Amino acid sequence: MMKQRLLILGSLREFVQLIQLAKSRGIYTIVCDGYPDSIGKRYADKAYDIDVGDTDRIVSICQLERVDGIITSFSDYLFECMIKIANKAGLKCYFSPEKLDYYRNKDVMKQMFHELSIPTAKYVRLPYGFTDNDLNNLEFPVVVKPIDKYGSRGVLVLYSIEEIRKYFNFICATSEIKEILVEEYNEGYEFNMMSWILDGKVHVISIADREKTPVCTNEIPISSRNVYPSRLINYVYEEAKGILQKVANYTGQTSGALSMQFFWSPGETISVCEVAGRFFGYEHELVDYCCGLKVEDLLLDYLYDEMSLRKNLKVHSPFFAKNSAVLYFHGKSGLMVDNQDAARKISSIKGVKDAWLFYRSGERIIPHGVNPYAVRYYISDGSRTEIDRITKYIYEHISILSPEGENVLFENKIPKYPE
């Protein structure tokens, strides 16, 4: 019997477990992206260094390698490229190119929310040369972002019309659409939600607290900690699940990953930030820590073992008995990394499951580069109280120093929650 042959789009750290799990099932793994020295390519059976946006070339590789499945996750751009490649190569895929704008174009996504009566921040789309009257219905501060980019690139918090004009070109500098989206800033609690659609029905995988820390006046607060399960899951579960079901029904998605970021405040309804047709990178491991379910299994089962997929979803509950968290530490742009002793020492304390130091000594911090953070810790120790205790200890003792002795890391803080 011929081995199954899987093309995995993406080979950075978050893909290593997917590659390893596929190989453990006897699947021949081929990875493809534009990072020649990425760690995932050391684990795969075969690797290609090709820009993931080069659809025709990757389709040719699929034919050459007799690929029978393609999968990716963790990135909106990779999700988009996978759909286009799968469509052209005739491979199984849970979404279609003609509907991509619902998940990839922020303006189209907002229009979908409006049609479905899904609460979302008030917004306006602005061209260059907009007038003051175009912003009459919005209250400051506002979040401004490019229409068609991802990963927080070009996203700012602004406090006046003058600031919007000042930063307009910066916001859409790398965008193909020279317009920007301006929406009211939401200061409520933020959540990350992952689900899997099966037979058109939403199965909630997880709901997590997405904690942020303000750092600079015009920059959006940095993502500092995600905690599984959310401390507030009982307040938001039913409403959030219903919203995702509306989205799946509207887009016609009957299978595959569907995630959502949303806000909630006591006494108010949920306000949706955005939806995405993939799992969240750098935190999906926490589901495994909490309950043993690996999202990589869902991705592989979708392609090769539907019976296992159905079984796992049938018994799964997002109301985890255990707690876990990922702590993100962002570096200050341009500073050089030197002494990481304190960060390495924290890696060995009780409760830290895994740690990644993303920079080597002598390298400079580059926001939105290959390295998404300066350091990241996964912690898991049973109770939310213990997770918070370990977090506070790390926040108090973490540092990565520059050659001048300056801490290159922004300081993280834990928000206050309602009792």
N, C-alpha and C positions, 0 to 999 in steps of 0.2 A: 504493500500500500504506500502510495506517495505521500511524503510529509506535507503537512499544511505549510504554506509559505506566506508569511505576513510581512507587509510593509508598515513600519512604524514611522510616522512623520514626527521627527523630533528626537534628539539624543542627549539633551542636557541632563542634569542630575535627577530631575523629577521623573525621567523616563526609565531610569535604571531598573526599578522594581518591575515595571511592565515588561521590559526586555527579559529579565531573569525569569519571571513567572511564565512568560510565553515559552521560553526554552525548556523550562521544567515540565511543560506539557508536551514536549516533543515537537514544537512548532519551529520551523526554520525562520529566523528573524533577520530582516533586512531593515536597517535604519537609514534615514535620509534627512539631511538638512545642511545648512551652510557652515557648520562649525567643525572644521577638520580635526580639532584636538579635543572634542567633547568626550566626556567620560563614558557615555552610553555606547559609543562606537567601539570601546574596548570589550564590551560584553556581547555585542550582537554577532551573529554568524557572518554577516556581510554589511558593509557600510558604503554609502555614497555621499560625497561632498557636493551637494547641489542646492541652490537656493530653492526653498520650498514653494516659492511663487512661480517657478518655472514648470508650469503644468504639463506642457507637451513633452518635455524631457523626462519628467518623472513617470508619465504615462508610458513612455517607451521602455523605461526600466521595469515597470510592472509587467509589460508584455515579455520583455527579455528574460526576467526572472520567474515567469509563470506564477505571479503573485495571485493568491486567491482571497486575500483580505487586506484591508487598509484600516488603520486606526490611529487616532491621536487624541490628545486632550490637553487641559491645563493652559491653553492659550487661544484667544479669539482668532488670531491670525492663522494659527495652525488648523483650527477648526474650519475656517473658510477655505484654506488651500486643500484640505482633505476632501471636502465636498466637491470641489471643482475637479480634482484628480479622479475621485471615485466615479463621478458622473461620466467623465470622458473615457475612463478605462473599463466601464461596465461593472464596477465592483459594488458590493453591498454597502449602503450608507443610509443613516437614519434621517438625513435632511437633504433638501434639494437646492440647487443653485438659485433657482428663480425666487426662492423665499428667503434668501440670505439677509436681505436688508432688514427684515424684522428683528434680527439679532445683531446685525453688524452696523447698521446706519442709525445713529442715535435719534435723528429727527423722525425717521420712519417708525422706530420703536415707540417714540412718544405718541405719535399719531395712533398707533395700535392701542396703547394704553387708554387714550382718550375714547376711542371707539368702543372699548370694552368697559368703560367707566371704572378703570383701575386708577386709584389715587396716585398721583405722581407730582413732583414739584412743578409749579408753574414755570413756563419757559418761553423763550422766543428765539427764533433763528435770525441772525443778523448778518447782512452783507457789509462789505467795506463801504463807508460813507453813510451808515445808518444815522437816523435822527434821534434826538432825545425822546420824542414822542413814542418811538418804537419800544421804549422800556417803561411806559406809563403804568403797566399792570404788574410790574415786579417790584419787590421790596429788597433792598440791600441788607446784608451782603449777598452776593450771587456767586455761583460757580460757573466759570466759563471754560469751554472745552471745544476742541475741533470736532467736526461732524463725523469723521470717518477714521479716527485713530483709536489706540487702545493703550493699556498699561499706564494710565495717568499721564501720558505724554501731552504737554501743552495745557494741562489743567491747572487753573488758578482760582483763588478766592479773591474777589475784587469788591471794592466798597463804594465805587462811584462810576458815573458814566465816563468821566475823564480817564479813569484807570482802564476802562474797557477799550477806549480809543488808543491809549498808550500801548497796551499789550496786544492789540488785535493781530498784528503781523506775526508776533511771536507765537500766539496760540495756534494759528493755522499755517505756520512756516513749513511744516512737512506734510501738510494735508493736500490732497488733490482737489478738495472742495474749499474754495477760498471764502468760506463763511464760518461762523462760529455759533455754538449753542450756548445760550445764557439761561440759567435756571436758578431759582431761589435756593439758598443754602439751608439745609436741614440739620438742625443741631440735636436731633433725637438719637436714641440708641440705634446702632447699625448692626445688621445681621447678614451672614452668608448662609445661603440655603442651597443644598444640592439634592437633586431628585433624579429618578430614572423613570422614563415613560415606557409602559408596557401595555400593548393593546389600547393605546390612547389614554390610559389611566395613569395619574401621577402617583408614584411611590416615593415618599419622602425618605431620603437617605440620612440627612442631617440638617440641623439648624444650629449655627454657632454665633457667639458674640464676636463681632468684629470691632475691636477696640482701636482707637486712634489717639495720637498725641499731637497737638499743635506745635509747630516748630518755627515758622516764619510768617510774617504778616500776610503775604500774598500766596504762599504755597498751601495746597490742601494739607490738612493734618496727615501725618504719616501713619501707616498701618503698623501698630506696635504689638498687638497680641490678638490671636483668635483662640477662643475657648470653646471646647465641645463637651457636652451639649450646652446650648445657650442657657444662661441662668433664667431667662425670661421665656423659655420655649412654650410654656403652658398658656401664655398670653397671646402668642402670635401663630401657633401651629395651624389651627383650623383656617384662619383667614388667609395665611400665606399659601397653604396647600390649595385653597380654592382659587386664588389668583393664578397660580401656575397652571391649574387645570384650564382656566379660561384661555391662557396664552397657548397652551398645547392644542386646544380645540380650534382656536383662531388660525394658527399657523399650519394646522394639519399634521403636526408631529405626533406620530403614533408609537415611536420607540426612541430609545437613546437618552443621553444625558441632557438635563435641563436645569440650570442653576439661576439663582436670583439674589441680588443684593437689595436690601430694603431697610427702611427706617420705621421706628415705632416709638411713641411716647405714651406714658400712662394717660388714659382717658381719650386717646385719639385712635384713628384707624391707621393701618399700615400705609406707608407711602413708598412706592417702588422706585428704586434708582435705575436698575437695568436687569435684563435677563440675558443668558448666554447658553449656547448649546454644547456646553462642555463642563467638566469638573474643574474645581479650583486647584491651581497648582500650589505647591509648597505647604498645603494643609490637609490634603485628602488623606494623608497617612494617619491623621488623628482619628478618623473613623475606625481604622484597624485597631489602634490602641484602645479605643473605647469598647468595641464590641466584636472585633475579629473579622469584620467584613472588609475586604479589599476592593476598592473601586476598580482596580486593574482586572479583577476577576469578572466584574460586570462587563467591562469592555471586551474582554476575550470571549466570554460566554455569549455575548450578543452576536459575535461572528461564528462561533464554533460549537456552542453547547446551550441551546435555548432551554432545555429541560433544567439544567443547573441554574440558569438565570431566573427562571420562574420560581424555583425552589427557594433560592436565596432571598428574593424579594418578598415572597409569601411570609417568611418567618421574621423578616427584619423589622426592627422598631427604632426610630430616631431618639427615643427617650432612654438614653444610655444610662446604665448604672454606674459606670466609671467616668472619670473626667480626664481630659488631656488638653494641652495647649501648645501652640507654637508662638515663640517670641521672636519678633523681627527687630533688628537693630540697623538703622540706616546711618550711612556715613555722610559727613559734610563734604560737599563737592570740592574737588581739587586738592584736599589734604592728603599727605602721603602717610601710608601705613608703616609703622615701625615696630613698636613693642606690643605683642598680643598675649603676653604671659597671663594677665588676669582673665582674659576671655578663654584661654585654654584651660586654666584651672577650674573654671566654672563647668567645663565639659564633663568633669569627673564627679561632680557632687551627686548625692542621692536624688533620684527623681528625674534626672536628665537622661532621656532615652537616646538622644542623638544630637549632634551639633555640627554645624558647618561654618568654618571661617572661609570667607569667599576671596580674600585678598592675601597676597604674599607680601612680605616685607619689601619695601621699596616701590610698591605700586600705589598709584593715586586713585582716590575715590572717583568713580564716573557714574553719575546718576543715569538710570535707564540704559545702562550698558549690559554686557553679558552677565555681570554679577548684579543681581537684583537687590542685594543687601550686603552689609559688611559682615554680619554674623547672624546665625539663626539657631535657636535651641528648640528641641521638642521635649516637653515634660509631661509625665504621666505618673500619678501616684494615688489614684482612687477618688478622693473627695475634692470638691471645689475649694474648700477651705485650705487643703494642703497645696493645691495648685496655686492659689493666691499667695500662700506663704513662700513657696519656692520662687515665684515670680518676684515678690518684693525683695527677696535676698539677692536675686540676680540683678535687679534694677539698681540696687545699692552698691554692688561690688563690680559691675561690669566696666571695662574700659579697654580701648585700643588707642595707643598713644602714637602721636606723630614724632618725628625726630626732635622736635622742640618741646616735647612733653605735653602737648595739647591732646585732650581726648577727642578723637575724630568722630565719635558717635553722638548722635542726638540722644537726649535723655527721654526715656519712656515713662509714662505714668498710667496707673490703673484708674479708670473712671469710677464714680460713685453710682451704685445701683439702688433702685427703690427697695425698701425693706419688705 
